[in-house]
Amino acid sequence: MRCSCKECGTYMIQAESDRLGCACPDCGYRCNDCLGTDTVVSRERIRELAFDPRFDPENLASSFEQNGDEE
C-alpha cells in the first residue's frame, strides 16, 4: 500500500529494513499504519494456522451457510 506522509503530505515509500513500514523521502517520518495491527505474524505461526479448525474448508462453508440463514 502507498501512503501520504502525515507530517508533510509527500508520497511515502516502503522502507526495507528491520523496521517494517513506510518512510517519507522528504522529512524522514516513518509509520506502519498501512500494515494494520502493528504486529507481524511469523512464518511459523502462519504454518500453524493451516491446522487451525477455524480455517478448515468445511467449517468455513458452514459458517457462511449459518450467516446466510440469519438474513
C-alpha positions as CSV (number, residue, x, y, z in Angstrom):
1,M,0.0,0.0,0.0
2,R,1.2,3.5,-0.7
3,C,0.5,6.3,1.8
4,S,1.0,10.0,2.0
5,C,3.1,11.4,4.9
6,K,1.0,12.5,7.9
7,E,3.6,15.3,8.6
8,C,4.2,16.9,5.2
9,G,1.8,15.1,2.7
10,T,4.6,13.7,0.5
11,Y,4.1,10.3,-1.2
12,M,5.9,7.8,1.1
13,I,7.9,4.8,0.0
14,Q,8.1,1.3,1.6
15,A,11.2,1.1,3.8
16,E,13.1,-2.1,3.6
17,S,14.9,-2.5,6.9
18,D,14.4,-4.5,10.1
19,R,11.7,-2.0,11.0
20,L,8.8,-2.6,8.5
21,G,6.7,0.3,7.3
22,C,6.9,3.4,5.1
23,A,9.4,6.3,5.1
24,C,8.9,9.8,3.8
25,P,11.7,10.8,1.5
26,D,11.3,14.5,2.3
27,C,11.0,14.7,6.1
28,G,12.0,11.2,7.2
29,Y,8.7,10.5,9.0
30,R,8.2,6.7,9.4
31,C,5.0,4.8,10.1
32,N,3.5,1.3,9.8
33,D,-0.2,2.3,9.7
34,C,-0.8,0.5,6.4
35,L,0.4,-2.7,7.9
36,G,-2.8,-2.9,10.0
37,T,-2.5,-4.0,13.6
38,D,1.1,-3.0,14.2
39,T,2.0,-6.7,14.5
40,V,3.9,-9.1,12.4
41,V,2.9,-12.8,12.1
42,S,5.9,-15.1,11.9
43,R,6.1,-17.8,9.2
44,E,5.9,-20.5,11.9
45,R,2.6,-19.1,13.2
46,I,1.2,-18.9,9.7
47,R,2.1,-22.6,9.2
48,E,0.4,-23.4,12.5
49,L,-2.8,-21.7,11.3
50,A,-3.0,-24.3,8.5
51,F,-4.1,-26.8,11.1
52,D,-6.5,-24.5,12.9
53,P,-10.0,-25.9,12.8
54,R,-11.5,-22.5,12.2
55,F,-9.9,-22.5,8.7
56,D,-11.0,-26.0,7.7
57,P,-12.9,-25.7,4.4
58,E,-16.0,-27.5,5.9
59,N,-16.1,-25.2,8.9
60,L,-15.8,-22.1,6.7
61,A,-18.6,-23.3,4.4
62,S,-20.9,-24.0,7.3
63,S,-20.3,-20.6,8.9
64,F,-21.3,-18.9,5.6
65,E,-24.4,-21.0,5.4
66,Q,-25.3,-20.1,9.0
67,N,-24.8,-16.4,8.3
68,G,-27.0,-16.7,5.2
69,D,-29.9,-18.1,7.2
70,E,-30.0,-15.1,9.5
71,E,-30.7,-12.5,6.7
